């Protein structure tokens, strides 16, 4: 699959660097996803960022499967949606929401150091 990455994003730069060096981003997690998912499965990606795991899972579960992808930060969510459209994957449902064990609304605390560290808890 193809991805549009943001050069100002620490997470995207890390993804690019790891992938070009090893052929994977988060090799252990990528291999776990590849070895665990099957066509027709359902995959949930919470904190999807630019969508690497979402796209990987989408390819594996295929048209009979489904991927639910959640990314609360608007700019990163936009990049996620662009990456889904770039690959024309139709089995992904993307949501611009945070996921929590509690019902209700909350505040998203945006990390100054990395978009991968945004949280529903205050960061220092």
N, C-alpha and C positions, 0 to 999 in steps of 0.2 A: 504494500500500500504506500501511498505518498502522503507527505505531511508538509504543511506550511508551518514554519517555526518563526518565533520572534527573537531576533538577535539580542534584544534587551531583557529577555526572560532568562533568569538563572536556570530554571527547570528545563527550558527548551535547549539552552546551550549544553547542559549536562546530558540531555537525551541525545543530542547530535554527537557529542564527543564519545559517549559510551557506544553508541550504535556504530560509528565509523571505526572504532577500535576493536569491537568484539562482535559486531553483527546483531547485538541485542541492546535493549535498554533494560536495566534491571534484570540481568540474565537469569537469575534464579526464579524470579516471578514470571518472566516470559516463558521459561521452560515449563514451569508448573502449569501455567495457563494452557500451553500447547499440549501438554501430556494429560491434562485433566478434562478439558472441554471436548465435546463431540458435536457433530452436526445435530441441530435441533435443540440444543441446550439453551438455557437462559443465563445471561451474565449480567451482573450489576457492578458498575464502576462508580464508586463514590469518591468525589474529588478527582474527577477525570483529567483535569488540566487540559492539555492540548489534544488528548485522546489516544495516545499510543496504545494503551491496554484496551481501550474501547475498539479501536480499529483491528487490533490483533484478534480479539475475541470475535468480532463481527465476521471476520474472514473464516474463522474456524466453525462457528455455529451455523453459518450459511443462511440461506433464504428461509429455511424451516425453523431457525432459531431466532433469538431476540436478545438485544443488548439495551440495557437501561443505563444511561450515563448522566451523572449529576456533577455540575460544576457551578458553584455559586458566584464566582467573581465575573462580572459582566464582560470585561475585555478578554479574559481567558475563555469564557463560554463562547464568545464570538469566534475565536480561533478554533475551538472544538467543532463548532458547526461548520466552519469553512473546511476543516479536514474531513468531516463526514461527507460533505458535498463534493469535495475534490475527488473522492473515491467512489462516489455514486452508490454508497451502501444504503440499502433501504430497510435494513433490519435493526437500525439503531433509533432509539427514542431518547433525545437529549433534553435535559431539564436544567434551567438556570436557577437551581435551588441548592441550598445546603441540606445535608441529611443529619438527623440527630435522633436520639432515643426519646426526645420530648416533643410534644405538639406545641405549636405556637410560632411566634416570630422571634428572631434574635438578631443580633448585630454581628456582621462579619468584620473581624479585625484583620486588616491587611498588613502583611509583613513588609517592612522596608527592605529586607535583605533578599527575600525570595518569594515569588508568587506561589511556590509550592508549600509555603508555611502559613498561608492564610488560615484563620481558625475562628471558631465561634467562641473561643476563650481569649481573653486579653493576652497579647504577646508583649514581652518586655524588650 
